[in-house]
Amino acid sequence: MLTVLAGCGRGDTAVGVPVDPAVARTVAGPVRGTVADDHRYFAGIPYAAPPVGPLRWQSPAPTPGWTQLRDATRPGPRCVQDTSTDPDPRATSEDCLTLNVWTPPPADELRPVMVWIHGGGFFNGSGDIYNARRMVSRGGIVVVNINYRLGALGYLAHPALGDNGDVGNYGLADQQAALRWVRDNIAGFGGDPDKVTIAGESAGGMSVCDHLVAPGSAGLFRAAIIQSAPCQAQYDLPTAQMASEAYAAEIGCGETAVAAQCLRSLPADKLQKGLLYGRIGTERLGGPVTGTPALPVNPVVGMGEGRAARVPVMIGSNRDEFTLFAAIQHLHGRPMGPADYPGLLGEAFGRHADAVAQRYPIDRYGGSVPLAYSAAMTDGDFACVTELMADALAEDQPVYGYEFNDRNAPGPAPLREVPFPVGATHSLELRYLFDVGGAPQLDSAQQRLSDEMIDYWTRFVATGAPGSDWPEMGENASGKRISLQPNGNQIITDFGETHQCAFWAGLRG
């Protein structure tokens, strides 16, 4: 019970300190989590009805309420996903629309909130792998991490499924439902519904880009953090429809007249295979569909047209983004010798492959094809897209740019087995913000950088600015970014030159 019920509805502003700090109340009913000295944790809370049976490929429906105290000590299952290359043994389920809340001990004031959207290419991952204990206890914010529908269950755009506004974007609609849950319930956990920042990495960062231009997300957040997100790689409805029809035919539902009934009657395990209708270089992905009511415009185009939400934005990338993907390809046995370089570039850049080869010759990278290829992909699909978005956004709102540049960042064991350095590759900055496991401990300098990054991120969540030592981008800041390094962070102005962004702008035309 609470001395004053906080969070029973959006209009409640009173802050109540609970008699039992392990208990919080939601609109749907009370929940019991776990309590430690420096944080509280509420896990597996449903924010929408299970999207099963007739609710498969429908907009998320309200969760049924409950009257008894609901156990919230363990995360819910991961959403159905392709587990063929995923060593995670935890269960998956179609009934997966849950979230987890990390919150400081009860206090007399509401705390700023960060809603974290996990990555995974829109076909795998889950929110609960991001342990936010340090961010909550050190930064004094509330962190919510969410699950959302993935793969075919989240993004199938088959015409037979109907023409409702969420076609092809069910996973995006789930995220919006979770944001509405935060608006309506987070005060009961000590969070301030008027101070919500959305944040995510990779596919999660791409989702943040989508929310910046999606009509259904308007007003649900006041700031945004975009990490390592190739937000240009969103695909239009005709492309997604063609891929969705091919996917349906492959799993035995190719007859258009009965495709919807066939698809909805399949067991969930028949829909585990990822729906992949696009690519970043040689990497395949699916995800939200543009040119739809839910997402009318590609987010990068929308930013360039001034159609993004006017909120403070923190945006950045890692110095060596693509070496992770090159390492995965190497570990899967893909040849990457000099004779293979033209084919890699042709697959990634099509008619521009020769120009890219001249700009990124392998002898500049010690004769290493993986490093030359990764440099081109890092610059063309990550770093310079980040610069493009930052420049567009900075015309209308405060923007703070960064580059994570610990080139000795610890990674999981497989990355330490490849015959080339991966450096500050994709996803390795997450270890500095969350306890994600699977990597060696940080050394003392890296731990100091981790503390600094948590301070920057949580200060941005609290105030809309990361700190006085991190300049705002824009005309007066000359495009300044902060380079995050364990031997001392630096303000840099040569990001575009380092990543050859003028060259990539010329290719984009």
C-alpha positions in Angstrom: 0.0 0.0 0.0 1.0 3.6 -0.5 0.6 6.5 2.0 -0.5 8.5 -1.0 -1.4 6.6 -4.2 0.8 8.0 -6.9 0.4 7.0 -10.5 -3.2 5.7 -10.4 -3.8 7.9 -13.4 -2.2 10.6 -15.6 -3.7 13.4 -13.6 -2.2 12.4 -10.2 0.7 14.6 -9.3 1.1 13.8 -5.6 4.2 11.9 -4.7 3.7 9.2 -2.2 6.3 7.2 -0.4 5.1 3.6 -0.2 4.9 1.8 3.1 6.3 -1.2 1.3 8.8 -0.1 -1.3 8.5 -3.4 -3.1 4.9 -2.6 -4.0 3.8 -0.2 -6.7 0.4 0.4 -8.2 -0.5 0.5 -11.9 -3.8 1.4 -13.6 -4.2 -2.4 -14.2 -3.4 -3.4 -10.7 -0.7 -3.6 -8.0 2.7 -5.3 -8.5 5.4 -6.5 -6.1 9.0 -6.2 -7.2 12.4 -6.5 -5.4 14.2 -4.0 -3.3 18.0 -3.5 -2.7 19.8 -0.8 -0.9 20.4 1.4 -4.0 17.5 0.5 -6.3 14.1 -1.2 -6.8 13.3 -3.5 -9.7 9.9 -4.4 -11.1 9.9 -6.9 -13.9 7.6 -8.6 -16.4 4.8 -6.0 -16.1 2.4 -6.3 -19.0 1.7 -3.1 -20.9 -0.7 -4.5 -23.4 -2.8 -7.6 -23.9 -1.0 -10.7 -25.2 -1.0 -10.3 -29.1 -2.2 -13.9 -29.7 -5.1 -15.5 -31.6 -7.2 -12.8 -33.2 -4.8 -10.1 -31.8 -1.9 -11.4 -33.9 -1.0 -8.7 -36.4 -3.3 -6.2 -34.7 -2.6 -3.0 -32.9 -1.8 -3.7 -29.2 -4.9 -3.9 -27.0 -5.2 -2.8 -23.4 -3.9 -5.3 -20.9 -6.6 -7.0 -18.7 -6.5 -5.8 -15.2 -6.0 -7.7 -12.0 -6.9 -7.2 -8.4 -4.5 -9.4 -6.5 -0.8 -8.4 -5.9 1.0 -9.5 -9.1 4.5 -10.9 -8.9 7.0 -8.6 -10.7 10.3 -10.1 -9.6 11.2 -11.8 -12.9 11.2 -10.6 -16.5 8.7 -11.9 -19.0 9.7 -14.1 -21.8 11.5 -12.8 -24.9 9.4 -12.2 -27.9 9.3 -14.9 -30.6 12.6 -14.6 -32.6 15.1 -16.5 -34.6 17.1 -18.5 -32.1 19.2 -20.4 -34.7 22.3 -18.1 -34.1 21.4 -17.0 -30.6 22.9 -18.9 -27.7 20.4 -17.4 -25.2 18.6 -20.4 -23.8 15.7 -18.4 -22.2 12.2 -19.0 -23.4 10.5 -17.1 -26.1 6.7 -16.5 -26.4 4.2 -14.7 -28.4 2.8 -13.4 -25.1 5.8 -11.0 -24.5 4.5 -7.4 -24.3 6.1 -6.7 -20.9 8.4 -4.1 -19.5 10.8 -3.7 -16.6 11.2 -0.7 -14.3 14.5 0.1 -12.5 14.0 2.9 -10.0 15.9 4.5 -7.1 14.7 4.1 -3.6 11.4 6.0 -2.8 11.8 9.8 -2.5 9.7 12.8 -2.1 10.2 14.0 -5.7 9.5 12.3 -9.0 12.6 11.3 -11.0 13.3 11.8 -14.7 12.7 8.7 -16.9 14.6 6.9 -19.6 12.7 4.4 -21.8 15.3 2.1 -23.3 14.5 0.3 -26.6 16.7 -2.7 -27.3 18.5 -3.5 -30.5 18.8 -6.7 -32.4 18.0 -5.9 -36.0 14.3 -6.0 -35.3 14.5 -9.8 -35.3 16.0 -10.7 -31.9 16.9 -9.3 -28.5 15.0 -8.3 -25.3 14.8 -5.5 -22.8 15.9 -7.5 -19.7 19.5 -8.0 -20.8 20.2 -4.3 -20.0 20.7 -4.2 -16.2 20.3 -0.6 -15.3 21.2 -0.8 -11.6 24.3 1.5 -11.9 22.5 4.0 -14.1 19.6 4.2 -11.6 21.8 4.3 -8.4 24.5 6.6 -9.7 22.3 8.9 -11.9 19.1 9.0 -9.9 16.8 8.4 -12.8 14.1 5.8 -13.5 14.9 3.4 -16.4 12.2 1.4 -18.2 13.3 -1.3 -20.7 10.7 -2.9 -22.9 10.0 -5.9 -25.2 8.2 -5.4 -28.5 7.2 -7.8 -31.3 10.0 -8.8 -33.6 10.5 -10.3 -37.0 7.5 -11.4 -38.9 5.2 -11.0 -35.9 6.3 -7.4 -35.6 6.7 -6.2 -39.1 4.9 -8.4 -41.6 3.3 -6.1 -44.2 1.2 -8.7 -46.1 -1.7 -7.0 -47.9 -4.1 -9.7 -46.7 -3.7 -8.6 -43.1 -5.7 -5.5 -43.7 -5.1 -1.8 -44.1 -5.2 -0.6 -40.5 -2.7 2.1 -39.7 -0.2 -0.2 -38.1 0.3 -2.6 -41.1 3.9 -3.6 -41.1 4.6 -1.6 -37.9 3.1 -3.7 -35.1 6.4 -3.6 -33.2 6.5 0.2 -33.5 2.9 0.3 -32.2 4.0 -1.9 -29.3 6.7 0.7 -28.4 4.1 3.5 -28.5 1.8 1.5 -26.2 4.7 1.1 -23.8 5.3 4.9 -23.9 1.6 5.4 -23.1 1.9 3.0 -20.2 4.8 5.1 -18.9 2.8 8.2 -19.3 -0.1 6.7 -17.3 1.8 4.7 -14.7 5.3 5.7 -14.1 4.5 8.1 -11.2 3.6 5.1 -9.2 7.2 4.0 -9.5 8.7 7.4 -8.6 9.1 8.5 -12.2 8.0 11.9 -13.7 5.7 11.3 -16.7 6.5 14.8 -17.9 10.3 14.1 -18.1 10.5 11.1 -20.4 13.5 10.5 -22.7 13.4 7.7 -25.3 16.8 6.0 -26.0 18.1 3.0 -27.9 21.0 1.5 -29.7 21.2 0.0 -33.2 17.6 -1.1 -34.1 16.6 0.6 -30.9 18.2 3.8 -32.1 16.5 3.3 -35.4 13.2 3.1 -33.5 14.0 6.4 -31.7 14.4 7.9 -35.2 11.0 6.6 -36.1 9.4 8.0 -33.0 10.8 11.4 -33.9 8.7 11.5 -37.1 5.8 9.1 -36.2 2.4 10.8 -35.6 1.4 8.4 -32.9 4.5 9.2 -30.8 3.9 12.9 -30.6 3.9 14.2 -27.0 5.1 10.9 -25.5 8.6 12.1 -24.8 10.6 15.3 -24.3 14.1 14.2 -25.4 15.8 11.4 -27.4 19.1 9.5 -27.5 20.1 7.8 -30.7 23.1 5.4 -30.5 24.7 3.7 -33.5 21.6 3.8 -35.6 21.6 3.6 -39.5 18.2 5.3 -39.6 18.3 5.6 -43.4 17.8 1.8 -43.6 14.0 2.0 -43.3 12.1 0.4 -46.1 9.0 1.5 -48.0 5.7 -0.3 -48.1 5.9 -1.8 -51.6 9.3 -3.4 -50.8 8.0 -4.7 -47.5 4.8 -6.1 -49.1 6.8 -8.0 -51.7 9.1 -9.5 -49.1 6.1 -10.3 -46.8 4.2 -12.1 -49.6 7.4 -14.1 -50.4 7.8 -14.9 -46.7 4.2 -16.1 -46.4 4.6 -18.3 -49.5 7.7 -19.8 -48.0 5.9 -20.9 -44.8 2.9 -22.3 -46.7 0.5 -19.4 -46.8 1.0 -18.3 -50.4 -2.6 -18.3 -51.5 -3.7 -14.7 -51.3 -7.4 -15.3 -50.7 -6.8 -17.2 -47.5 -3.4 -15.9 -46.5 -4.6 -14.0 -43.5 -6.4 -17.0 -42.1 -3.5 -19.2 -42.9 -1.0 -17.0 -41.2 -3.0 -16.5 -38.1 -3.6 -20.2 -37.7 0.1 -21.1 -37.7 1.8 -22.0 -34.5 4.2 -19.2 -33.3 7.3 -21.4 -33.8 6.6 -21.4 -37.6 7.1 -17.6 -37.5 10.5 -17.6 -35.8 12.6 -17.0 -38.9 13.4 -13.3 -39.3 11.6 -11.2 -41.9 14.5 -9.7 -43.8 13.6 -7.3 -46.6 16.5 -4.9 -46.6 20.2 -4.7 -45.9 23.0 -2.6 -44.6 25.9 -3.7 -46.8 25.9 -7.4 -46.5 23.8 -7.4 -43.4 20.1 -8.2 -43.7 17.4 -6.6 -41.5 13.7 -5.9 -41.4 11.8 -3.5 -39.2 9.4 -0.6 -39.5 7.8 0.2 -42.8 7.7 3.8 -44.2 5.0 5.2 -46.4 2.3 4.0 -44.0 -0.1 5.9 -41.7 2.1 4.9 -38.7 5.3 6.0 -40.3 4.5 8.3 -43.3 8.1 9.2 -44.1 11.6 7.8 -43.8 13.0 9.3 -40.7 16.2 10.7 -42.3 14.1 12.3 -45.0 11.7 13.6 -42.4 14.6 15.1 -40.4 15.9 16.8 -43.5 12.5 18.3 -44.2 12.1 19.6 -40.6 9.4 17.2 -39.7 11.0 15.7 -36.6 9.8 16.4 -33.1 11.4 19.5 -31.6 13.2 18.0 -28.6 16.8 17.9 -27.4 18.7 15.0 -29.1 21.9 13.2 -28.1 23.2 11.3 -31.1 26.4 9.4 -31.8 28.2 6.4 -33.2 31.2 4.2 -32.5 34.6 4.7 -34.1 34.7 1.2 -35.7 31.0 0.3 -36.1 31.2 -2.4 -38.8 34.1 -4.5 -37.6 31.6 -6.5 -35.5 29.7 -7.5 -38.6 32.9 -8.3 -40.5 34.0 -10.4 -37.6 30.7 -12.3 -37.6 31.1 -13.0 -41.3 34.6 -14.2 -40.8 33.5 -16.5 -38.0 30.8 -17.9 -40.3 33.5 -18.7 -42.9 33.0 -16.0 -45.5 36.2 -15.5 -47.5 37.7 -12.0 -47.1 40.8 -12.0 -49.1 41.9 -9.4 -51.7 40.1 -11.2 -54.5 36.9 -11.0 -52.5 37.0 -7.3 -51.9 35.3 -6.2 -55.1 32.4 -8.6 -54.4 31.9 -7.3 -50.9 31.8 -3.7 -52.1 29.6 -4.6 -55.0 27.1 -6.3 -52.7 27.2 -3.3 -50.4 27.4 -0.3 -52.7 26.3 -1.5 -56.2 27.3 0.9 -58.9 29.4 3.0 -56.5 31.7 0.0 -55.6 34.6 1.1 -57.8 34.5 4.6 -56.3 34.5 3.2 -52.8 37.4 0.8 -53.6 39.5 3.8 -54.8 38.6 5.7 -51.7 39.2 2.8 -49.3 42.2 0.8 -50.8 43.2 -2.2 -48.8 46.9 -1.1 -48.7 45.8 1.8 -46.6 44.6 -0.7 -44.0 47.7 -2.9 -43.8 46.4 -5.2 -46.6 43.4 -6.2 -44.4 40.2 -6.6 -46.4 38.1 -6.8 -43.3 39.4 -3.5 -42.0 39.1 -1.7 -45.4 35.6 -3.0 -45.9 34.6 -2.2 -42.3 36.0 1.4 -42.6 33.9 2.0 -45.7 30.8 0.5 -44.1 31.4 2.4 -40.8 31.7 5.7 -42.6 29.0 5.2 -45.3 26.2 3.6 -43.3 26.9 4.8 -39.7 29.1 7.8 -39.1 28.1 9.9 -42.0 24.5 9.1 -41.6 24.8 10.2 -38.0 26.4 13.5 -39.2 23.6 14.0 -41.7 20.9 13.5 -39.1 22.7 15.7 -36.5 23.2 18.5 -39.0 19.5 18.4 -40.0 18.2 18.2 -36.4 20.5 20.9 -35.1 18.7 23.5 -37.3 15.6 23.3 -35.0 16.6 21.9 -31.6 19.6 21.3 -29.3 21.8 18.5 -30.5 24.7 16.9 -28.7 27.0 14.6 -30.8 29.5 12.0 -29.6 31.8 9.3 -30.9 32.6 6.3 -28.6 36.3 5.8 -29.2 37.7 3.2 -26.8 39.5 1.1 -29.3 40.4 -1.4 -26.6 36.9 -1.8 -25.3 36.3 -5.3 -24.0 34.1 -7.5 -26.1 32.7 -11.1 -25.9 35.0 -14.0 -26.5 34.3 -14.6 -30.2 35.4 -11.1 -31.1 38.7 -11.8 -29.5 39.3 -14.7 -31.8 39.3 -12.9 -35.2 42.6 -12.1 -36.9 42.0 -8.3 -37.0 41.3 -5.7 -34.3 37.6 -4.8 -33.9 38.4 -1.6 -32.0 35.4 0.4 -30.8 32.9 -1.6 -32.7 29.1 -1.8 -32.8 27.4 -2.3 -29.4 30.6 -2.2 -27.2 29.6 1.2 -25.6 26.6 -0.6 -24.0 29.0 -2.2 -21.5 29.8 1.2 -20.2 26.2 2.1 -19.5 24.6 -1.2 -18.5 25.7 -4.4 -16.9 25.2 -6.6 -20.0 27.5 -9.5 -19.2 29.5 -11.5 -21.7 32.6 -9.4 -21.6 35.7 -9.0 -19.4 35.7 -6.4 -16.7 36.6 -2.8 -17.4 40.0 -1.6 -16.3 40.3 1.4 -14.1 40.5 3.9 -16.9 37.6 2.3 -18.7 35.6 2.2 -15.4 36.2 6.0 -15.1 34.9 6.4 -18.6 31.9 4.3 -17.7 31.1 6.6 -14.8 31.5 9.6 -17.0 29.2 8.2 -19.6 26.5 7.3 -17.1 26.8 10.9 -15.7 26.4 12.4 -19.2 23.5 10.1 -20.2 21.6 10.6 -16.9 22.2 14.3 -16.8 20.8 14.6 -20.4 17.7 12.6 -19.2 17.3 14.9 -16.3 17.9 18.3 -18.0 18.0 17.9 -21.8 21.8 18.6 -21.8 24.7 16.3 -20.9 26.8 18.9 -19.2 28.7 22.1 -19.6 31.9 20.3 -20.9 29.9 18.9 -23.8 29.1 21.6 -26.3 25.9 21.8 -28.2 26.2 21.2 -32.0 25.0 23.8 -34.5 26.3 26.9 -36.2 27.9 28.4 -33.1 29.6 25.1 -32.1 31.2 24.4 -35.5 29.9 20.8 -35.4 31.7 20.0 -32.2 31.4 16.5 -30.8 32.8 14.8 -27.7 35.1 11.8 -28.3 34.6 9.4 -25.4 37.9 7.8 -24.5 39.3 6.2 -21.4 42.5 8.4 -21.4 40.4 11.5 -21.3 37.4 12.7 -23.3 38.1 15.3 -26.0 36.1 17.8 -28.0 36.7 17.1 -31.7 35.8 19.1 -34.9 37.2 16.7 -37.5 34.6 13.9 -37.4 33.4 14.6 -41.0 37.0 14.6 -42.3 38.0 11.5 -40.4 35.0 9.5 -41.8 35.2 11.1 -45.3 31.6 12.4 -45.1 32.0 14.8 -48.1 32.7 11.7 -50.3 29.6 9.9 -49.0 27.5 13.0 -49.4 28.6 13.1 -53.1 27.6 9.5 -53.6 24.1 10.2 -52.1 23.8 13.1 -54.6 
